Amino acid sequence: MDPGFKGDGPRVAIADRSPLTLGVEEEFLLLDTSSGRNLPVADEVLARLTGQALEQSRHEFRESMIEMVTPVCGDLAQVREHLTSSRAQAAAAGAALGARLVAVGATPVREAAITRPAAERYERIIDRFGPVALDPALCGCHVHVGVPDRELAVQVCNHLRPWLPVIQAIGANSPFHAGVDTGYASWRSIQMERWPSLGPSPYFASAADYDRTVQQLITAGVMLDVGMVLWYARPSARYPTVEVRVADVLPTVDDAVLVAGLVRALVTTVVDDIRAGLPAPRLRTGLLNAAHWRAARDGLEGHLVDPTTGELVPAGELVDDLLRFVGPVLTRDGDLQTVNTGWDRLRRAGTGAERQRRVHRRTGDIHDVLAYLASETIGDGAH
């Protein structure tokens, strides 16, 4: 990928080169162990959690979903430890209620009924957005990287834009809907495009430009509030971080650690570029949208659009470009071996979407896919 740097923006001086902090949020489905349907037992599952798992758990937009988050971590080993522990505890709590904890990007079987937490905010969302808010449950993996300077965070999001379709392809893990293959590696991505405040992050000249645009969108009714900025990268409204939210929830802890490592390395690399005075690439909106659509369709098993050139290239080539781009930072922060090992494994085994399809081709039964995913979620599966 040719970064093709063009454009302008405020320069931000950065002195500290210590590894940036990071954290990961994972959304999971709770599925009936026999039927595979969504099971609305989130309240009961969360009530069974204790200690840090309870502190780091949250309700989601459905009673059949929960979110588990890590605390602020300094390295990928800590991320791995917290993801492993939280998945295990949530899975055990679900099992006691006849539910499997499943890391999958979109509901793979038809939902008999849609239940949601009784919260005024959710009611407002449904009133505003109608059937879009009642779509099948969708689960993502969100990576936060510590960028406490808000001006810098906006510029980081500008610089990330050409690389996020690659992260989306790596994180593709939702090929099935209503029991059949959709033809997309990430059906979650396609479903979520119906939300008006979601998609590739726009280019912003400054934090003031960002704030002004968000307020205009709230006034227009496209968003209820700043919490509904759902762009693929955004300065977090809650934390002093840049949040990258383009990937499906990943089937295994290893997959999630790979994505977390790549996202932190990307953010750190572009911070260095900003420090050096390099402007963000100015991309054509149509090409950037095409790059994300192609990532959702093919994952890593086909071709991706390079949004800087418009060329269609094998997905693996763009991943290699990404690894070259962030390689110096991976080496500097001590993450090179972890990320290279994760990418080698993913290159051999395929994305979560491809692994699901492999099980389905072998058995022809979506329930076997769900059982496989449940075992992968807690580390009992085999690729």
Buried (B, 14 or more C-beta within 10 A) or exposed (E): BEBBEEBEBEBBEBEEEEBBBBBBBBBBBBBBBEEBBBBBBBEBBBEBBEEBBEEBBEBBBBBBBBBBBBEEBEBBEBBBBBBBBBBBBBBBBBBEBEBBBBBBBBBBBEBEEBBBBEEEEBEEBBEBBEEBBEBBBBBBBBBBBBBEBBBBBBBBBBBBBBBBBBBBBBBBBBBBBEBEBBEBBBBBBBBBBEBBBBBBBBBBBBBEBBBEEBEEBBEEEBBBEBEBBBBBBBBBEEBBBBBBBBBBBBBBBBBBBBBBBBBBBBBBBBBBBBBEEBBBBBBEEEBBBBBBBBBBBBBBBBBBBBBBEEBBBEBBBBBBBBBEBBBBBBEBBEBBEBBBEBBEBBEEBBBBBBBBBBBBEEEEEBBBBBBBBBBBBBBEBEB
